[in-house]
Structure formats: structure tokens, C-alpha cells
Amino acid sequence: MKKHNFYAGPSILPAYTIENTAKGILELEGAGLSVMEISHRSKEFMAIMEESLSLIKELLDVPQGYHVLFLGGGASMQFCMVPYNLMQKKAAYLNTGSWASKALKEAGFFGEAVEVASSKDKNFSYIPKGYELPADADYFHITTNNTIYGTEISEDLDVPMTLVADMSSDIFSRPMDVSKYGIIYGGAQKNLAPSGLAFVIIREDILGKVDRPIPTMLDYRTHIEKGSMFNTPPVVPIFAALQTLKWLKENGGMSAMQKINVEKAALLYDEINRNPLFKCTVEDEADRSLMNICFIMTDEYKELEADFLAFAGSRGMVGIKGHRSVGGFRASTYNALAKESVVALVETMKEFEKK
Ligand SMILES: *Cc1c(COP(=O)(O)O)cnc(C)c1O
């Protein structure tokens, strides 16, 4: 039986990406060798790197003055690279979950990391509003999509300082205004490629303003200067990312992705609202994620949770168990997840209700 893959990360990738990556691992067209066994400085790999970076610029309409980088170390390495490179004295952080908390903790190693607001009081089930930013902060850091809790900041904020965003789990899910951000970063394994790769979109003029020395590998300027080739980059994840980027372009780019993502999420949220067995953990509709949809059993039916998981499993649903810090269920509906899989989950919820 074909499985419906709702894993939060690593997570579903387009069949196009998996098939073409598999082919390239066997033999890269024109090279007569596997993509894993050619030099990263070969003309074949240089072309892969260039095309990937330029497709990111094209798909997200990245303005002049920005660079796109591929780095190792995942999103977690960016938690430290951001303050290392940008924080002279003080930085502001919005605490919307455990990834945001981890980013905040790393910033504390470099200066005064101010938590401007937190939704911890309600287990991160909402996006804080009405907070004030310290005027002297060097930047403001947000996590646009909170993968674990199913909340999302789905518009590009206007703030009077450099805006830095961890977009690990909602990059490429909607059209966006890159010019609002100083840095956008994320791990590739949610909506782009296999793990082991991070993407960074960075505005060059925010760099070079801190006094501290920065080790070469952790200095964004190194990677800008060397075109993400200062050291050997993760070649297979980059090759896979290229396939996903081509797939995104062929399938209509960011507006087409947003349209289908909105449709998929509406199907599932509507069923959660309708079905008396289930309820959303995120109450405010405006804060609900399009990518990770979190729900639990209503109090009356609490004891049926394990039964529903088993029932959904028997219907081919994989990865819908909620994160341990939220409980219940989480369906991740990334770009590559077909609408049919969401329809199948909705059907499963309806059948379980009848049972
Ligand atoms: C998964 C995730 C991370 C961690 O990514 P790594 O690549 O494992 O470091 C960070 N932030 C968010 C929002 C995530 O979803």
C-alpha cells in the first residue's frame, strides 16, 4: 500500500526529486559517474550549484544585494552564526517554541538576548502580539513556522531593524517579500531536500558591523566570497535540492504552491472543526500553520487517541503522532504532499467517527 507521509522532518519530497536524485546517484547525465564521486569543483557540480542558487533567487524573487548560500550544520548552526555575525551588543527574539528558544539561548553567548515576548504560558499555541522591540537591538529574530506547535507568522513583518527569520519549515510555501529580511535561513529537510543542508538568504550590507573576530567557517563573508564552496559542500543534498527547485518551477512556483497549500490546510482544519472527536490546539485561526496541522482528541474522547493512531496507521497514514511536547496528532502538509493524502486523512477521520 502506498503510504501517506505526514512526517514533520525529514519529510515528504516530490517523487520527481527522489527519482532524479536516484538516477544521478547511479550516473550523472553527461558525467559517466555518480554525482557522489565527482569533484565539487568539476564543471558538472559547479553547474548544479549555480543552477540551484539561481533558481532560489528566481522562485523567491530575491532582490539585488542579497546572496543565497548552502551551508552545512542545519538550521541549528545558524542559531549561532546569526549572533556571531550580527550581534554587537543586543538582539531581540520572539519566543514561539522550542526552536525559537534554542536560537535565543545561542544568542546569549554573544551579548544581551532579549526575549521580547513568549507564548510559553499556553504551550506555544499562539503567536504573541503587541510586543515592543528595543530600539537599540541589532536585529529581531523570529521563527516563521513553529513546526512542533503548528503556529505560523504568515506575513512578512515590517520592523524598524534587521529582521532575521528561521524559515526551516515554511520556506517555498508561499510568495514572500525577501526585501523585508536581513537573513532568512533554514534546514533543507522540511520542504526542499534531504537533511544535512541549510539554506541562507542574506543581505550583504548587514555584515561587517561587529567587532569580534569570527572564525573563518562561521563567517558568512567567507561563504559569500567562495560561492558556498569554501569547503566541500553536501553535494547529494544540493543535487536533490536542485530537483525540488525545478519541480517547484514546473509546478507554477510560489503562488501555485500557496494556492494548493491553502486548499490542503482548509480541508483538514474544516474536518477537525466539524468532527466532534477532534479539536485544534491552536485556537486563533490567524495563527494556524499551513504546513504543520496540530490537533488533539476532545476531552470526551481522550481515551481514543491510541485507537485513532492505530486506525490511521492501518489506512496507510504515517507520521501523524504529535510531538511529545504537544501530544495528540500533527499532520505535516508540506509542498510535496498531494491533496489526495489530505483527502485520505479526512476520510479516515470520518470513518473513525462512525466506528
Ligand atoms: C527542524 C527545525 C529546525 C532544526 O533544523 P536542523 O537542521 O535539525 O538543525 C530549526 N528550526 C525549525 C523551525 C525547524 O522546523
PDBQT file of the ligand as one rigid body, heavy atoms in Angstrom, charges set to zero:
ROOT
HETATM    1  C1  LIG A 401      13.596  21.333  12.067  1.00  0.00    +0.000 C 
HETATM    2  C2  LIG A 401      13.767  22.721  12.504  1.00  0.00    +0.000 A 
HETATM    3  C3  LIG A 401      14.988  23.200  12.987  1.00  0.00    +0.000 A 
HETATM    4  C4  LIG A 401      16.205  22.329  13.178  1.00  0.00    +0.000 C 
HETATM    5  O1  LIG A 401      16.818  22.034  11.994  1.00  0.00    +0.000 OA
HETATM    6  P1  LIG A 401      18.226  21.237  11.971  1.00  0.00    +0.000 P 
HETATM    7  O2  LIG A 401      18.527  21.268  10.513  1.00  0.00    +0.000 OA
HETATM    8  O3  LIG A 401      17.940  19.882  12.505  1.00  0.00    +0.000 OA
HETATM    9  O4  LIG A 401      19.185  21.971  12.790  1.00  0.00    +0.000 OA
HETATM   10  C5  LIG A 401      15.070  24.543  13.326  1.00  0.00    +0.000 A 
HETATM   11  N1  LIG A 401      14.017  25.359  13.212  1.00  0.00    +0.000 NA
HETATM   12  C6  LIG A 401      12.817  24.921  12.769  1.00  0.00    +0.000 A 
HETATM   13  C7  LIG A 401      11.679  25.880  12.652  1.00  0.00    +0.000 C 
HETATM   14  C8  LIG A 401      12.654  23.594  12.401  1.00  0.00    +0.000 A 
HETATM   15  O5  LIG A 401      11.476  23.154  11.945  1.00  0.00    +0.000 OA
ENDROOT
TORSDOF 0
